[in-house]
């Protein structure tokens, strides 16, 4: 009984002394010695490069999703404000009278702000990019249009308008663009979903990269970690060293990748603004705007940079804690 008590007291003293020595060694270690995790070696530089690439791809994915979402919203807003009445030409058919009738019918409906006939000059300008200049619409069976501007908050009854137009002007076809809007929304939602999935895969790959890098760093410094652990250094102290190292490394790589992505976005925006007067620029602008992701896109890039740095630190922390628990077990 007495020997058991003495042994227990002796072990307690050893642990207290070891803990005090470990604390003093840890403080001295942090002040004068090299850190547990080497700050600048081949593996560390490779990990920073991989994180930079992953951040760059993540930011590009986020920018593409933002661009598609904003463009789809603009398209949907513009399309929902207008409807089109198309009148096909025919033999012995007074086109101007039919246009006037269609305009009067559309103007009588609540929710219609205006109904405007597209005149011959405007129709020629619309067809010039495809058929060239100097067109004679009198010799071509070109449909004429009436643009109906509607109130998006209170749209008119398109079914009733369609039936009345069919009776008044049989050659008239009302297109409220609802089919195109539904397809556009479906396409935008699909694109956003794919982008979010790619972003999640990229972040997962970044976490796996940090896990392997942490295990590699621990394997290279295993004797130091075990000595510190067994003389009384607490697991949070060792994990804190790794967490600090990978936070700094992750932040370096993430900032590099984020800056590269911002340069790409700025370059595309500058290119689109320089080519607005060309046919290619006009088509690209009609499809994607001016290739500018806006303030929300750049804020998203900053969030991605911070998120990847935190992800690197948290992943390394839990990897070290899990390993030290295995040692204790």
C-alpha positions as CSV (number, residue, x, y, z in Angstrom):
1,X,0.0,0.0,0.0
2,X,2.8,2.4,1.0
3,X,4.9,1.5,-2.0
4,X,2.0,2.0,-4.3
5,X,1.3,5.4,-3.0
6,X,5.0,6.3,-3.3
7,X,5.0,5.1,-6.9
8,X,1.9,7.1,-7.7
9,X,3.4,10.2,-6.1
10,X,6.6,9.7,-8.0
11,X,4.8,9.4,-11.3
12,X,2.9,12.5,-10.6
13,X,6.0,14.4,-9.8
14,X,7.6,13.1,-13.0
15,X,4.5,14.4,-15.0
16,X,4.6,17.8,-13.2
17,X,8.3,18.2,-13.8
18,X,7.9,16.9,-17.4
19,X,5.1,19.3,-18.0
20,X,7.1,22.2,-16.7
21,X,10.1,21.2,-18.7
22,X,7.9,20.8,-21.8
23,X,6.3,24.2,-21.3
24,X,9.7,25.8,-20.8
25,X,11.1,23.8,-23.8
26,X,8.1,24.8,-25.9
27,X,8.5,28.5,-25.1
28,X,12.2,28.3,-25.8
29,X,11.5,26.2,-28.9
30,X,9.2,28.9,-30.2
31,X,11.7,31.7,-29.5
32,X,15.0,30.3,-30.6
33,X,14.6,27.1,-32.5
34,X,13.2,26.1,-35.8
35,X,9.5,25.5,-35.9
36,X,8.0,22.0,-35.8
37,X,6.9,22.4,-39.4
38,X,9.6,23.6,-41.8
39,X,8.5,26.9,-43.3
40,X,10.3,26.7,-46.6
41,X,11.0,23.4,-48.2
42,X,10.0,21.7,-51.5
43,X,6.9,20.1,-50.0
44,X,5.7,23.4,-48.5
45,X,6.3,25.3,-51.8
46,X,4.5,22.6,-53.8
47,X,1.5,22.8,-51.4
48,X,1.3,26.6,-51.8
49,X,1.4,26.2,-55.6
50,X,-1.4,23.6,-55.5
51,X,-3.5,25.8,-53.2
52,X,-3.0,28.7,-55.6
53,X,-4.1,26.6,-58.6
54,X,-7.2,25.3,-56.7
55,X,-8.0,28.9,-55.6
56,X,-7.7,30.1,-59.1
57,X,-10.0,27.4,-60.5
58,X,-12.5,28.0,-57.6
59,X,-12.6,31.8,-58.3
60,X,-13.0,31.2,-62.1
61,X,-15.9,28.9,-61.4
62,X,-17.5,31.4,-59.0
63,X,-17.0,34.2,-61.6
64,X,-18.5,32.1,-64.4
65,X,-21.5,31.3,-62.2
66,X,-21.9,34.9,-61.2
67,X,-21.7,36.0,-64.9
68,X,-24.3,33.5,-66.0
69,X,-26.6,34.3,-63.1
70,X,-26.5,38.1,-63.7
71,X,-26.8,37.7,-67.5
72,X,-29.8,35.4,-67.1
73,X,-31.4,37.8,-64.7
74,X,-30.9,40.6,-67.2
75,X,-32.3,38.6,-70.0
76,X,-35.3,37.5,-68.0
77,X,-36.0,41.1,-66.9
78,X,-35.8,42.5,-70.4
79,X,-37.9,39.7,-72.0
80,X,-40.6,39.9,-69.3
81,X,-41.1,43.5,-70.2
82,X,-42.0,43.0,-73.8
83,X,-44.2,40.9,-76.1
84,X,-44.1,40.8,-79.9
85,X,-46.9,40.7,-82.4
86,X,-45.7,39.3,-85.7
87,X,-47.7,39.8,-88.9
88,X,-46.8,37.7,-91.9
89,X,-47.2,39.3,-95.3
90,X,-49.6,37.8,-98.0
91,X,-51.1,38.4,-101.3
92,X,-53.6,41.4,-101.6
93,X,-52.9,42.2,-98.0
94,X,-52.7,45.7,-96.5
95,X,-49.8,45.4,-94.1
96,X,-50.1,48.9,-92.7
97,X,-53.8,48.5,-91.9
98,X,-53.1,45.1,-90.2
99,X,-50.3,46.7,-88.1
100,X,-52.6,49.5,-87.0
101,X,-55.4,47.0,-86.1
102,X,-53.0,44.9,-84.0
103,X,-51.7,48.0,-82.3
104,X,-55.2,49.1,-81.4
105,X,-56.1,45.6,-80.0
106,X,-53.0,45.4,-77.9
107,X,-53.4,48.9,-76.5
108,X,-56.9,48.2,-75.1
109,X,-55.6,45.6,-72.6
110,X,-54.8,46.4,-69.0
111,X,-51.2,45.9,-68.2
112,X,-50.0,47.1,-71.6
113,X,-48.0,50.3,-71.3
114,X,-47.5,50.9,-75.0
115,X,-47.8,49.2,-78.4
116,X,-45.3,50.4,-81.0
117,X,-45.2,49.5,-84.7
118,X,-41.7,48.8,-86.0
119,X,-41.5,50.9,-89.1
120,X,-39.7,50.0,-92.4
121,X,-36.5,51.8,-91.6
122,X,-36.2,50.0,-88.2
123,X,-37.0,46.7,-89.8
124,X,-34.2,47.2,-92.4
125,X,-31.8,48.0,-89.6
126,X,-32.7,44.8,-87.8
127,X,-32.0,42.7,-90.9
128,X,-28.8,44.5,-92.1
129,X,-26.4,42.3,-90.0
130,X,-27.8,39.2,-91.9
131,X,-28.9,40.4,-95.3
132,X,-26.7,43.5,-95.8
133,X,-27.7,47.1,-96.5
134,X,-29.9,48.4,-99.3
135,X,-32.8,46.0,-98.7
136,X,-36.1,46.5,-100.5
137,X,-38.8,45.1,-98.2
138,X,-41.5,45.4,-100.8
139,X,-39.9,42.5,-102.7
140,X,-39.2,40.3,-99.7
141,X,-41.8,38.4,-97.7
142,X,-40.5,39.9,-94.4
143,X,-42.9,39.8,-91.4
144,X,-43.6,43.1,-89.6
145,X,-43.6,43.6,-85.9
146,X,-45.5,45.4,-83.2
147,X,-43.6,45.7,-79.9
148,X,-45.9,45.5,-76.9
149,X,-44.4,47.0,-73.7
150,X,-46.0,45.4,-70.7
151,X,-46.1,46.0,-66.9
152,X,-44.0,43.1,-65.4
153,X,-45.8,43.5,-62.1
154,X,-49.3,43.2,-63.7
155,X,-49.1,41.5,-67.1
156,X,-52.1,41.5,-69.4
157,X,-54.2,38.5,-70.3
158,X,-52.2,37.1,-73.2
159,X,-54.7,34.3,-74.0
160,X,-57.6,36.8,-74.5
161,X,-55.3,39.0,-76.5
162,X,-54.2,36.1,-78.7
163,X,-57.8,35.1,-79.4
164,X,-58.9,38.7,-80.2
165,X,-55.9,39.2,-82.5
166,X,-56.7,35.9,-84.3
167,X,-60.2,37.1,-85.0
168,X,-59.2,40.7,-86.0
169,X,-55.9,40.0,-87.8
170,X,-55.7,36.3,-88.8
171,X,-52.1,36.8,-90.0
172,X,-51.0,38.0,-86.5
173,X,-49.1,35.8,-84.1
174,X,-48.6,36.9,-80.5
175,X,-45.4,35.8,-78.8
176,X,-45.1,36.5,-75.1
177,X,-41.6,34.9,-74.9
178,X,-42.8,32.7,-72.0
179,X,-41.2,29.6,-73.5
180,X,-37.9,31.3,-73.9
181,X,-38.0,32.6,-70.4
182,X,-38.6,29.1,-69.0
183,X,-35.8,27.7,-71.0
184,X,-33.5,30.5,-70.0
185,X,-34.3,30.0,-66.3
186,X,-33.8,26.2,-66.6
187,X,-30.4,26.7,-68.3
188,X,-29.2,29.3,-65.8
189,X,-30.2,27.1,-62.8
190,X,-28.5,24.1,-64.4
191,X,-25.3,26.1,-65.0
192,X,-25.3,27.4,-61.4
193,X,-25.8,23.9,-60.0
194,X,-22.9,22.6,-62.1
195,X,-20.7,25.5,-61.0
196,X,-21.5,24.9,-57.3
197,X,-20.7,21.2,-57.7
198,X,-17.4,22.0,-59.4
199,X,-16.6,24.5,-56.6
200,X,-17.4,21.9,-53.9
201,X,-15.1,19.4,-55.7
202,X,-12.3,21.9,-55.9
203,X,-12.6,22.7,-52.2
204,X,-12.7,19.0,-51.4
205,X,-9.5,18.5,-53.4
206,X,-7.9,21.4,-51.5
207,X,-8.8,19.8,-48.2
208,X,-7.3,16.4,-49.3
209,X,-4.1,18.2,-50.4
210,X,-3.7,19.8,-47.0
211,X,-4.4,16.5,-45.3
212,X,-1.6,14.7,-47.3
213,X,0.7,17.7,-46.8
214,X,0.1,17.6,-43.0
215,X,0.7,13.9,-42.8
216,X,3.9,14.4,-44.8
217,X,5.1,17.2,-42.5
218,X,4.3,15.0,-39.4
219,X,6.1,12.0,-40.9
220,X,9.2,14.2,-41.5
221,X,9.2,15.5,-38.0
222,X,7.7,12.5,-36.2
223,X,10.5,12.2,-33.6
224,X,10.1,15.9,-32.5
225,X,6.4,15.5,-32.2
226,X,6.6,12.3,-30.2
227,X,9.2,13.7,-27.8
228,X,7.2,16.9,-27.2
229,X,4.1,14.9,-26.7
230,X,5.5,12.3,-24.3
231,X,7.3,14.8,-22.1
232,X,4.0,16.6,-21.5
233,X,3.4,19.0,-24.4
234,X,-0.4,19.2,-24.9
235,X,-1.9,18.2,-28.2
236,X,-3.4,21.8,-28.7
237,X,0.2,23.2,-28.6
238,X,1.4,20.9,-31.3
239,X,-1.7,21.3,-33.4
240,X,-1.4,25.1,-33.0
241,X,2.0,25.0,-34.6
242,X,0.7,23.1,-37.6
243,X,-2.4,25.2,-37.8
244,X,-0.4,28.4,-37.9
245,X,1.9,27.0,-40.6
246,X,-0.9,25.8,-42.9
247,X,-2.9,29.0,-42.3
248,X,0.0,31.1,-43.5
249,X,0.8,28.7,-46.4
250,X,-2.9,28.5,-47.4
251,X,-3.3,32.2,-47.2
252,X,-0.2,32.7,-49.5
253,X,-1.5,30.3,-52.1
254,X,-5.1,31.5,-51.9
255,X,-4.0,35.2,-52.3
256,X,-1.9,34.3,-55.3
257,X,-4.7,32.3,-57.0
258,X,-7.2,35.0,-56.2
259,X,-5.1,37.7,-57.7
260,X,-4.5,35.7,-60.8
261,X,-8.3,35.2,-61.1
262,X,-9.0,38.9,-60.7
263,X,-6.4,39.7,-63.4
264,X,-8.3,37.3,-65.8
265,X,-11.6,38.9,-65.0
266,X,-10.3,42.4,-65.4
267,X,-8.6,41.4,-68.7
268,X,-11.9,40.0,-70.1
269,X,-13.8,43.0,-69.0
270,X,-11.3,45.3,-70.7
271,X,-11.4,43.2,-73.8
272,X,-15.1,43.3,-74.0
273,X,-15.2,47.1,-73.5
274,X,-12.6,47.5,-76.3
275,X,-14.6,45.5,-78.8
276,X,-18.1,46.9,-78.2
277,X,-18.1,48.5,-81.7
278,X,-17.3,45.2,-83.5
279,X,-19.9,42.5,-84.6
280,X,-18.1,40.0,-82.4
281,X,-18.2,42.4,-79.4
282,X,-21.9,43.1,-80.0
283,X,-22.7,39.4,-80.0
284,X,-20.7,38.7,-76.9
285,X,-22.2,41.7,-75.2
286,X,-25.7,40.5,-76.1
287,X,-25.0,37.1,-74.7
288,X,-22.8,37.8,-71.6
289,X,-23.0,41.6,-71.0
290,X,-19.6,43.2,-70.7
291,X,-17.9,40.2,-69.1
292,X,-17.9,42.0,-65.7
293,X,-18.6,40.0,-62.6
294,X,-19.4,43.2,-60.6
295,X,-18.8,43.9,-57.0
296,X,-20.5,40.7,-55.8
297,X,-18.2,38.6,-57.9
298,X,-15.0,40.3,-56.5
299,X,-16.5,40.0,-53.0
300,X,-16.9,36.3,-53.8
301,X,-13.3,36.0,-54.8
302,X,-12.2,37.5,-51.4
303,X,-14.5,35.1,-49.6
304,X,-13.0,32.1,-51.5
305,X,-9.5,33.3,-50.6
306,X,-10.4,33.5,-46.9
307,X,-12.4,30.3,-47.0
308,X,-9.5,28.3,-48.5
309,X,-7.0,29.7,-45.9
310,X,-9.3,28.7,-43.0
311,X,-10.0,25.3,-44.6
312,X,-6.2,24.6,-44.8
313,X,-5.8,25.6,-41.1
314,X,-8.8,23.7,-39.8
315,X,-8.0,20.6,-41.9
316,X,-4.4,20.5,-40.6
317,X,-5.6,21.0,-37.0
318,X,-8.0,18.0,-37.0
319,X,-5.4,15.8,-38.8
320,X,-2.8,16.5,-36.1
321,X,-5.3,16.0,-33.3
322,X,-6.5,12.7,-34.8
323,X,-3.0,11.4,-35.0
324,X,-2.0,12.4,-31.5
325,X,-5.2,10.7,-30.1
326,X,-4.0,7.5,-31.8
327,X,-0.7,7.8,-30.1
328,X,-2.4,8.3,-26.7
329,X,-4.6,5.3,-27.4
